[in-house]
């Protein structure tokens, strides 16, 4: 098959005050027409910078493309080095011949312009068509990306659309000029697994119908297996492994690739801990990587697999315990008010009469799509949102009847870890001050010297260093910030933690580390969890029982193994089927479907 894009020895670097960082360091690969190249790796590996270099969207300064070639092959045999083009000429390629879908659609769409106008602008900028023709083409594109009521959707603003709908608008915009190459930078990371599955299906269909090449960037090898023909694995600015998708999955060669494959939560097995990248590789200070133990992915997974007898023994032990938390017929309704006088028109039933118990030491998973009521349930239990009706009993006390002082005292025993660690930490407070603030509010310990020693102890428990006490939130990675939030939640030695989508925004490798940390802390501190997520594979790993929520109700509640092996509800089956499994069976099936 003919080559479309050829990247040769690409180097992109960033100049800081004291040193130069090579974000992309001597990267080379080819992309054929009609094929999909998956670029996979952790945050900071150079995936997105590679894509931005191809588009020539590197901000200068501090960034600079310091070497290499990016060769664009025309069907007539002509070859153009994109790096040699002046900016004006590059604009005829950018958005026209090469388009890009960015990770966060809300920040990529202009909030003050209608969605349709933004697509129309892209069409009229690159093609000589009238506004009327551009509008008709936009409606056709919105139909192609399967948006409902495209004639209405064209005149709506970004804030009026869901996350999945905004991503479809971005795909329509990227397709507006029928590009030869579409670069998709983490286009499904923030989406529910069911929405992610439909977006992946849509992108496959569009690629086939337009015979378009695609570069798909992600940190999740499970997603790559769903869509890619070839895979490039990046680590610290270099491609460490390159091959077709079957080779990468059946016989990975580099220890980093093995680690990425192993750290994804499994649906078919129950694991004691998740393997991590560090189980497979050791990196020396000079950057030399050595493979540890020469162990295969499946062998490592077998080492940490829990036997059915161990699962049954734990479930039997938990079943005999009295509940620590009991929720009965919990309802949370939000009023809908319209008009000049804000007259009441009805209610949004966010949580609509749910009941469950959580035993001491147990982890109950709450799973479902966005808007099903998971987060509202967690916040209502803590009375961060006031329930409309129902009973909440914690350690024998009626939570709903407590006054503010009693509720403040009880909140020492139950805490919450929020989804976005950055927005839940005060950017003006150092990490140590943020954790000490919790201790001061609750008059915990006699003086600041004792509190500081205790914060050092907490930081050590979440695998951070003592000198991190004085650092600020912006100086940490996403995984480190989530560890800080966990340390803060543990500060008052609670009995009960609500983890609200606390790993959904993290790389799979960092996600594995944080999940393992939560499991270790659960055993060490005898903690009880409610673990909220839209990803059933993550919930299955950490949970003893799973409650599946849909439209404010619990539609299914059973042990994690029962939910996976014999789901009773169609909704649960759809959640399971939507998860990218990354098995060879799925890869071969997709190949057959594409060939057909």
C-alpha positions as CSV (number, residue, x, y, z in Angstrom):
1,X,0.0,0.0,0.0
2,X,1.2,3.5,-0.8
3,X,2.9,5.7,1.9
4,X,1.1,8.9,2.8
5,X,3.3,10.3,5.6
6,X,6.9,9.6,6.4
7,X,8.5,10.9,9.6
8,X,12.3,10.8,9.6
9,X,14.5,11.4,12.7
10,X,12.1,14.0,14.1
11,X,13.5,16.1,17.1
12,X,11.3,18.6,18.9
13,X,12.8,20.3,22.0
14,X,11.7,22.8,24.6
15,X,14.1,25.4,26.1
16,X,13.7,26.2,29.8
17,X,15.9,28.6,31.9
18,X,18.5,26.0,32.7
19,X,18.2,23.1,30.2
20,X,16.8,21.7,27.0
21,X,14.2,18.9,27.0
22,X,13.9,16.7,23.9
23,X,10.2,15.9,24.0
24,X,10.5,14.0,20.7
25,X,14.0,12.5,20.2
26,X,14.9,11.0,16.8
27,X,11.5,9.5,16.0
28,X,10.8,7.8,12.7
29,X,7.8,6.0,11.3
30,X,5.7,5.6,8.1
31,X,1.9,5.8,7.7
32,X,0.2,4.2,4.7
33,X,-2.9,5.4,3.0
34,X,-6.1,4.0,4.5
35,X,-4.3,2.6,7.5
36,X,-4.4,3.6,11.2
37,X,-1.2,4.0,13.3
38,X,-1.7,3.9,17.0
39,X,0.8,5.9,19.1
40,X,0.7,4.8,22.7
41,X,2.5,5.7,25.9
42,X,2.2,7.5,29.2
43,X,1.7,11.3,29.7
44,X,5.0,13.0,28.8
45,X,6.2,10.3,26.4
46,X,6.0,12.6,23.4
47,X,2.8,11.4,21.7
48,X,1.0,14.7,21.5
49,X,4.2,16.7,20.7
50,X,4.8,14.4,17.8
51,X,1.3,15.2,16.4
52,X,1.7,18.9,17.0
53,X,5.0,18.8,15.2
54,X,3.4,17.3,12.2
55,X,0.8,20.0,12.2
56,X,3.5,22.6,13.0
57,X,1.6,23.8,16.0
58,X,4.6,23.9,18.4
59,X,4.7,27.2,20.2
60,X,8.0,29.0,19.6
61,X,9.5,29.9,22.0
62,X,10.0,27.8,24.1
63,X,9.4,24.9,21.6
64,X,11.4,24.2,18.5
65,X,11.5,21.5,15.8
66,X,15.2,21.0,15.9
67,X,15.7,18.3,13.2
68,X,14.3,15.7,10.9
69,X,11.8,15.6,8.0
70,X,8.1,15.2,7.8
71,X,7.4,14.0,4.2
72,X,3.9,14.2,2.7
73,X,3.4,11.9,-0.3
74,X,1.0,12.9,-3.0
75,X,-0.9,10.4,-5.1
76,X,1.0,11.6,-8.2
77,X,4.3,10.7,-6.6
78,X,5.3,14.2,-5.5
79,X,6.8,14.5,-2.0
80,X,6.7,17.6,0.2
81,X,8.7,18.2,3.4
82,X,6.2,19.9,5.6
83,X,9.0,21.4,7.7
84,X,10.3,23.3,4.8
85,X,7.0,25.1,4.1
86,X,6.4,28.7,5.1
87,X,3.5,29.3,7.4
88,X,1.2,30.5,4.7
89,X,1.7,27.4,2.6
90,X,1.4,25.1,5.6
91,X,-2.1,26.5,6.1
92,X,-3.2,24.8,2.9
93,X,-2.3,21.4,4.6
94,X,-3.4,22.1,8.1
95,X,-7.1,21.6,8.5
96,X,-7.5,20.7,4.9
97,X,-5.1,17.8,4.0
98,X,-4.3,17.0,7.6
99,X,-6.8,17.6,10.4
100,X,-6.7,17.0,14.1
101,X,-9.1,16.1,16.9
102,X,-7.9,17.3,20.2
103,X,-8.4,15.6,23.6
104,X,-10.8,18.0,25.3
105,X,-13.6,19.1,22.9
106,X,-14.8,21.9,25.3
107,X,-11.5,23.7,25.1
108,X,-11.2,23.2,21.3
109,X,-14.7,24.6,20.5
110,X,-15.2,28.4,20.8
111,X,-18.0,28.8,23.5
112,X,-19.3,32.0,22.0
113,X,-20.0,30.6,18.5
114,X,-22.6,28.0,17.4
115,X,-21.2,24.6,16.7
116,X,-22.4,24.7,13.1
117,X,-20.7,28.1,12.4
118,X,-17.4,26.7,13.5
119,X,-17.6,23.9,11.0
120,X,-18.8,26.2,8.3
121,X,-15.8,28.5,8.9
122,X,-13.5,25.5,8.4
123,X,-15.1,24.6,5.1
124,X,-15.2,28.2,3.7
125,X,-11.6,28.8,4.7
126,X,-10.2,25.9,2.7
127,X,-12.8,25.4,-0.1
128,X,-14.4,27.8,-2.6
129,X,-18.0,27.3,-1.7
130,X,-20.9,29.6,-0.7
131,X,-22.2,29.9,2.9
132,X,-25.3,28.0,1.8
133,X,-23.3,25.1,0.4
134,X,-21.1,25.1,3.5
135,X,-24.2,24.9,5.7
136,X,-25.7,22.1,3.7
137,X,-22.4,20.2,3.9
138,X,-22.3,20.8,7.7
139,X,-25.7,19.3,8.2
140,X,-24.6,16.3,6.1
141,X,-21.5,15.9,8.3
142,X,-23.5,16.1,11.5
143,X,-25.7,13.3,10.1
144,X,-22.6,11.3,9.2
145,X,-21.3,11.6,12.8
146,X,-24.7,10.4,14.0
147,X,-25.8,13.5,15.9
148,X,-29.5,13.6,16.6
149,X,-31.6,16.4,14.9
150,X,-28.6,17.8,12.9
151,X,-30.9,20.6,11.5
152,X,-31.3,21.8,15.1
153,X,-27.8,20.8,16.4
154,X,-26.1,23.1,13.9
155,X,-27.4,26.2,15.7
156,X,-26.6,25.0,19.2
157,X,-23.7,26.2,21.4
158,X,-21.1,23.9,22.8
159,X,-22.4,24.2,26.4
160,X,-25.7,22.8,25.2
161,X,-24.2,19.4,24.1
162,X,-22.9,16.4,26.1
163,X,-19.3,15.4,26.1
164,X,-19.9,12.7,23.5
165,X,-21.8,15.1,21.3
166,X,-19.1,17.8,21.5
167,X,-16.6,15.1,20.4
168,X,-18.8,14.2,17.4
169,X,-18.8,17.9,16.4
170,X,-15.0,17.9,16.6
171,X,-14.9,14.8,14.4
172,X,-17.3,16.5,11.9
173,X,-15.1,19.6,11.8
174,X,-12.0,17.4,11.2
175,X,-13.8,15.6,8.4
176,X,-15.2,18.8,6.8
177,X,-12.5,19.1,4.1
178,X,-12.2,15.3,3.6
179,X,-8.5,15.2,4.8
180,X,-6.0,12.6,3.7
181,X,-4.8,12.2,7.3
182,X,-6.7,12.7,10.6
183,X,-4.8,12.9,13.8
184,X,-6.9,11.9,16.9
185,X,-5.2,13.0,20.1
186,X,-6.8,11.0,23.0
187,X,-10.3,11.6,21.6
188,X,-12.1,9.2,24.0
189,X,-10.1,9.6,27.2
190,X,-12.7,11.6,29.2
191,X,-15.8,9.7,27.8
192,X,-17.9,6.9,29.3
193,X,-17.0,3.5,28.0
194,X,-20.3,3.2,26.1
195,X,-19.8,6.7,24.4
196,X,-16.1,5.7,23.8
197,X,-17.3,2.6,22.0
198,X,-19.6,4.5,19.7
199,X,-17.0,7.1,18.9
200,X,-14.5,4.4,18.0
201,X,-17.1,2.7,15.8
202,X,-17.8,6.0,14.1
203,X,-14.2,6.8,13.5
204,X,-13.6,3.3,12.0
205,X,-16.7,3.8,9.7
206,X,-15.5,7.2,8.5
207,X,-12.0,6.0,7.9
208,X,-13.2,3.2,5.7
209,X,-15.8,5.2,3.8
210,X,-13.3,8.0,3.0
211,X,-10.2,5.7,2.6
212,X,-8.5,8.1,5.1
213,X,-5.3,7.5,7.1
214,X,-5.5,8.0,10.8
215,X,-3.0,8.6,13.6
216,X,-4.6,7.6,16.9
217,X,-2.9,8.8,20.1
218,X,-3.8,7.2,23.4
219,X,-2.3,5.9,26.7
220,X,-4.6,2.8,26.6
221,X,-3.4,-0.3,24.7
222,X,-6.9,-1.7,25.0
223,X,-8.3,1.2,22.9
224,X,-5.4,0.9,20.4
225,X,-6.3,-2.8,19.8
226,X,-9.8,-1.6,18.8
227,X,-8.8,0.7,16.0
228,X,-5.1,0.5,15.0
229,X,-3.4,-1.5,12.2
230,X,0.2,-0.7,13.4
231,X,1.4,0.5,16.8
232,X,4.3,2.7,17.9
233,X,5.0,2.6,21.6
234,X,6.7,5.8,22.9
235,X,8.7,6.3,26.1
236,X,10.4,9.5,27.1
237,X,10.4,10.9,23.5
238,X,11.6,7.7,21.7
239,X,9.8,4.9,19.9
240,X,10.8,1.8,21.9
241,X,8.7,-0.7,20.0
242,X,7.0,-0.6,16.6
243,X,5.0,-3.3,14.7
244,X,1.6,-4.4,13.6
245,X,-1.0,-4.7,16.3
246,X,-0.9,-8.6,16.3
247,X,2.9,-8.5,16.9
248,X,2.6,-6.0,19.7
249,X,-0.1,-7.9,21.6
250,X,1.0,-11.5,21.0
251,X,4.7,-11.1,21.4
252,X,5.7,-7.7,23.0
253,X,9.5,-7.3,23.0
254,X,10.2,-4.2,25.1
255,X,9.6,-4.4,28.9
256,X,7.7,-1.0,28.8
257,X,5.2,-2.5,26.3
258,X,4.8,-5.5,28.5
259,X,4.1,-3.3,31.5
260,X,1.5,-1.2,29.6
261,X,-0.3,-4.4,28.5
262,X,-0.2,-5.9,32.0
263,X,-1.4,-2.9,34.0
264,X,-4.9,-2.7,32.4
265,X,-7.6,-4.1,34.8
266,X,-8.8,-7.4,33.6
267,X,-12.5,-8.4,33.4
268,X,-11.8,-12.2,33.0
269,X,-9.6,-12.5,36.2
270,X,-9.7,-11.1,39.8
271,X,-6.2,-9.8,40.7
272,X,-4.7,-9.1,44.2
273,X,-2.8,-6.1,42.8
274,X,-2.4,-4.8,39.3
275,X,1.0,-5.3,37.6
276,X,2.8,-2.1,36.9
277,X,5.4,-1.0,34.4
278,X,8.0,-1.2,37.2
279,X,7.4,-4.9,37.4
280,X,8.9,-5.4,34.0
281,X,11.7,-2.8,33.7
282,X,14.3,-1.0,35.6
283,X,15.7,2.4,34.5
284,X,19.2,3.5,35.5
285,X,20.0,7.2,36.1
286,X,21.7,7.4,32.7
287,X,18.5,6.3,31.0
288,X,19.5,2.6,30.3
289,X,16.5,0.3,30.6
290,X,16.9,-3.3,31.7
291,X,14.3,-6.0,31.7
292,X,13.4,-7.5,35.1
293,X,12.9,-11.2,35.6
294,X,12.2,-11.9,31.9
295,X,8.6,-12.6,32.9
296,X,5.8,-12.7,30.3
297,X,2.6,-10.6,30.7
298,X,0.4,-13.7,31.4
299,X,2.9,-15.2,33.8
300,X,2.9,-12.0,35.9
301,X,-0.9,-11.8,35.9
302,X,-1.0,-15.4,37.0
303,X,1.3,-14.6,39.9
304,X,-1.1,-12.0,41.3
305,X,-4.4,-13.7,40.5
306,X,-6.8,-14.4,43.4
307,X,-8.2,-18.0,43.6
308,X,-11.9,-18.5,43.6
309,X,-11.6,-19.9,47.2
310,X,-10.0,-16.7,48.4
311,X,-12.8,-14.7,46.8
312,X,-15.5,-16.9,48.4
313,X,-13.8,-16.7,51.8
314,X,-13.7,-12.9,51.7
315,X,-17.3,-12.6,50.5
316,X,-18.5,-15.0,53.3
317,X,-16.6,-13.1,56.0
318,X,-18.1,-9.7,54.8
319,X,-21.6,-11.2,54.6
320,X,-21.5,-11.9,58.4
321,X,-20.7,-8.3,59.3
322,X,-23.2,-5.7,60.4
323,X,-23.4,-2.8,57.9
324,X,-21.3,0.3,58.6
325,X,-23.4,2.3,56.2
326,X,-27.1,1.7,55.3
327,X,-29.0,3.7,52.7
328,X,-32.7,3.2,52.4
329,X,-34.9,4.7,49.6
330,X,-32.6,7.6,49.0
331,X,-33.9,10.3,46.8
332,X,-32.3,13.5,45.5
333,X,-34.5,15.7,43.3
334,X,-33.4,19.0,41.7
335,X,-36.1,21.5,40.8
336,X,-36.6,22.7,37.2
337,X,-37.5,26.4,37.3
338,X,-38.3,28.6,34.2
339,X,-39.6,32.0,33.3
340,X,-39.3,35.4,34.8
341,X,-40.6,34.4,38.2
342,X,-38.7,31.0,38.3
343,X,-41.9,29.0,38.5
344,X,-41.5,25.3,39.2
345,X,-42.0,23.1,36.2
346,X,-40.9,19.8,37.6
347,X,-37.9,17.9,39.0
348,X,-34.8,16.1,37.8
349,X,-34.8,12.8,39.7
350,X,-31.0,12.4,40.0
351,X,-31.3,9.7,42.6
352,X,-34.7,8.0,42.6
353,X,-35.2,5.7,45.6
354,X,-32.1,3.5,46.0
355,X,-31.2,1.2,48.9
356,X,-28.0,-0.6,49.8
357,X,-25.6,-1.6,52.6
358,X,-21.9,-1.4,52.9
359,X,-20.0,-3.7,55.4
360,X,-16.9,-2.7,57.3
361,X,-13.8,-3.3,55.2
362,X,-15.9,-3.8,52.0
363,X,-15.6,-1.9,48.7
364,X,-18.9,-1.3,47.0
365,X,-18.5,-0.2,43.4
366,X,-21.1,2.2,41.9
367,X,-20.9,2.0,38.1
368,X,-22.9,3.6,35.3
369,X,-22.8,6.2,32.6
370,X,-22.5,10.0,33.2
371,X,-25.8,11.3,34.5
372,X,-26.9,8.1,36.1
373,X,-26.7,9.5,39.7
374,X,-23.4,7.9,40.9
375,X,-21.7,11.1,42.1
376,X,-24.9,12.6,43.5
377,X,-25.4,9.5,45.6
378,X,-21.9,9.8,47.0
379,X,-22.4,13.5,47.8
380,X,-25.8,12.9,49.3
381,X,-24.4,10.3,51.7
382,X,-21.9,12.9,53.0
383,X,-24.6,15.6,52.9
384,X,-22.6,17.7,50.5
385,X,-25.9,17.6,48.6
386,X,-29.0,17.5,50.8
387,X,-31.2,14.4,50.1
388,X,-34.8,15.0,49.2
389,X,-36.0,11.9,51.1
390,X,-34.7,8.6,52.5
391,X,-32.6,7.3,55.3
392,X,-28.7,7.3,55.7
393,X,-27.4,5.4,58.7
394,X,-23.6,5.5,59.4
395,X,-22.2,3.5,62.4
396,X,-25.6,3.5,63.9
397,X,-26.2,7.2,63.6
398,X,-28.9,8.9,61.5
399,X,-26.9,11.2,59.2
400,X,-29.8,13.2,58.0
401,X,-30.9,14.3,61.5
402,X,-27.5,15.7,62.5
403,X,-26.9,19.4,63.1
404,X,-23.9,21.2,61.6
405,X,-21.6,20.7,64.6
406,X,-22.4,17.0,64.9
407,X,-22.1,16.5,61.1
408,X,-18.7,18.2,61.2
409,X,-17.5,15.8,64.0
410,X,-18.9,12.8,62.0
411,X,-17.0,13.9,58.9
412,X,-13.8,12.8,60.6
413,X,-15.0,9.3,59.9
414,X,-16.0,9.7,56.3
415,X,-14.1,11.5,53.5
416,X,-14.3,11.9,49.7
417,X,-11.6,11.8,47.0
418,X,-12.7,13.9,44.1
419,X,-12.3,13.1,40.3
420,X,-10.1,16.1,39.5
421,X,-7.3,16.4,42.0
422,X,-6.0,19.7,40.6
423,X,-9.3,21.6,41.1
424,X,-9.8,20.1,44.6
425,X,-6.4,21.4,45.8
426,X,-5.8,25.1,46.6
427,X,-3.1,26.3,44.1
428,X,-2.0,28.9,46.6
429,X,-1.2,26.4,49.4
430,X,1.7,24.0,49.5
431,X,0.9,20.3,49.7
432,X,1.9,20.2,53.4
433,X,-0.2,23.3,54.3
434,X,-3.2,21.8,52.5
435,X,-3.1,18.6,54.6
436,X,-2.3,20.5,57.8
437,X,-5.3,22.7,57.3
438,X,-7.5,19.6,57.7
439,X,-5.8,18.8,61.0
440,X,-6.2,22.4,62.3
441,X,-9.9,22.6,61.4
442,X,-10.6,19.5,63.4
443,X,-8.1,20.4,66.3
444,X,-6.2,17.3,65.6
445,X,-2.9,17.1,67.5
446,X,-1.5,19.7,69.9
447,X,0.9,21.8,67.8
448,X,2.2,22.4,64.2
449,X,5.4,20.5,64.9
450,X,3.5,17.3,65.6
451,X,1.2,18.0,62.6
452,X,4.1,18.4,60.3
453,X,5.7,15.1,61.4
454,X,2.3,13.4,60.8
455,X,2.0,14.9,57.3
456,X,5.4,13.5,56.5
457,X,4.2,10.1,57.6
458,X,1.1,10.5,55.4
459,X,3.1,11.5,52.4
460,X,5.3,8.4,52.9
461,X,2.2,6.2,53.0
462,X,1.1,7.4,49.6
463,X,4.7,7.0,48.2
464,X,5.7,10.7,48.1
465,X,8.8,12.2,49.6
466,X,9.3,14.4,52.7
467,X,10.5,17.4,50.5
468,X,7.2,17.3,48.7
469,X,5.7,19.0,51.8
470,X,6.8,22.4,50.5
471,X,5.8,21.9,46.8
472,X,2.7,23.4,45.2
473,X,0.0,21.4,43.3
474,X,1.2,22.6,39.9
475,X,4.6,21.0,40.5
476,X,3.2,17.5,40.5
477,X,1.9,15.0,37.9
478,X,-1.8,14.0,37.8
479,X,-1.0,10.7,39.6
480,X,1.0,12.5,42.3
481,X,-1.8,15.0,42.8
482,X,-4.2,12.2,43.3
483,X,-1.9,10.7,45.9
484,X,-1.9,14.0,47.7
485,X,-5.7,14.0,47.8
486,X,-5.6,10.5,49.2
487,X,-3.2,11.6,51.9
488,X,-5.4,14.5,52.8
489,X,-8.5,12.2,53.0
490,X,-6.6,9.8,55.3
491,X,-5.4,12.6,57.6
492,X,-8.2,12.2,60.2
493,X,-8.0,8.4,60.1
494,X,-11.5,7.9,58.6
495,X,-13.4,4.7,58.6
496,X,-15.1,5.3,55.2
497,X,-13.9,6.8,51.9
498,X,-15.9,7.7,48.8
499,X,-13.7,7.6,45.7
500,X,-15.5,9.6,43.0
501,X,-14.0,8.8,39.6
502,X,-10.6,9.1,41.3
503,X,-8.6,7.3,38.6
504,X,-10.6,8.0,35.4
505,X,-8.3,10.8,34.2
506,X,-5.1,9.0,34.8
507,X,-2.8,7.0,32.4
508,X,-3.4,3.2,32.7
509,X,0.1,2.8,34.3
510,X,-0.5,5.6,36.9
511,X,-4.1,4.3,37.4
512,X,-2.7,0.9,38.3
513,X,-0.4,2.5,40.9
514,X,-3.2,4.5,42.5
515,X,-5.6,1.5,42.6
516,X,-2.9,-0.7,44.2
517,X,-2.3,2.1,46.7
518,X,-6.0,2.2,47.6
519,X,-6.0,-1.6,48.0
520,X,-3.0,-1.5,50.3
521,X,-4.4,1.3,52.4
522,X,-7.8,-0.5,52.7
523,X,-6.0,-3.4,54.3
524,X,-3.6,-1.4,56.5
525,X,-6.1,1.1,57.8
526,X,-9.2,-1.2,57.7
527,X,-11.0,1.3,55.4
528,X,-14.4,0.9,53.8
529,X,-14.9,2.3,50.3
530,X,-17.6,3.3,47.9
531,X,-15.8,3.4,44.5
532,X,-17.6,5.4,41.8
533,X,-16.6,4.9,38.1
534,X,-18.0,4.5,34.6
535,X,-15.4,1.8,33.9
536,X,-16.6,-1.6,34.9
537,X,-13.1,-3.2,34.5
538,X,-11.7,-0.7,37.1
539,X,-14.6,-1.2,39.4
540,X,-14.4,-5.0,39.1
541,X,-10.8,-5.0,40.2
542,X,-11.2,-3.1,43.4
543,X,-14.8,-4.0,44.4
544,X,-16.3,-6.8,46.4
545,X,-19.8,-6.0,45.2
546,X,-21.0,-3.8,42.4
547,X,-24.2,-1.7,42.1
548,X,-25.1,-0.8,38.5
549,X,-26.9,2.5,38.3
550,X,-29.1,3.8,35.4
551,X,-31.4,6.9,35.4
552,X,-31.1,7.4,39.2
553,X,-31.9,3.8,40.1
554,X,-29.9,0.7,41.0
555,X,-30.7,-1.8,38.3
556,X,-28.4,-4.6,39.5
557,X,-26.5,-5.4,42.6
558,X,-24.2,-8.5,43.0
559,X,-20.7,-9.6,43.7
560,X,-18.1,-8.3,41.1
561,X,-17.6,-11.8,39.6
562,X,-21.4,-12.4,39.3
563,X,-21.9,-9.0,37.6
564,X,-19.3,-10.0,35.0
565,X,-20.0,-13.7,34.5
566,X,-23.8,-13.5,34.5
567,X,-25.2,-10.0,34.2
568,X,-29.0,-10.0,34.5
569,X,-29.7,-6.6,32.9
570,X,-29.2,-5.6,29.2
571,X,-27.8,-2.2,30.4
572,X,-25.1,-4.1,32.4
573,X,-24.2,-6.3,29.4
574,X,-23.9,-3.2,27.3
575,X,-21.4,-1.6,29.8
576,X,-19.3,-4.8,29.7
577,X,-19.4,-5.1,26.0
578,X,-18.3,-1.5,25.5
579,X,-15.0,-2.0,27.4
580,X,-12.0,-2.3,25.0
581,X,-10.6,-5.8,26.0
582,X,-7.5,-5.8,23.8
583,X,-7.7,-9.6,23.4
584,X,-6.3,-11.4,20.3
585,X,-9.8,-12.7,19.6
586,X,-11.1,-9.2,19.4
587,X,-8.2,-8.0,17.2
588,X,-8.7,-10.9,14.7
589,X,-12.5,-10.3,14.6
590,X,-12.0,-6.6,13.9
591,X,-9.5,-7.4,11.1
592,X,-12.0,-9.8,9.5
593,X,-14.8,-7.2,9.7
594,X,-12.5,-4.5,8.1
595,X,-11.6,-6.9,5.3
596,X,-15.2,-7.7,4.7
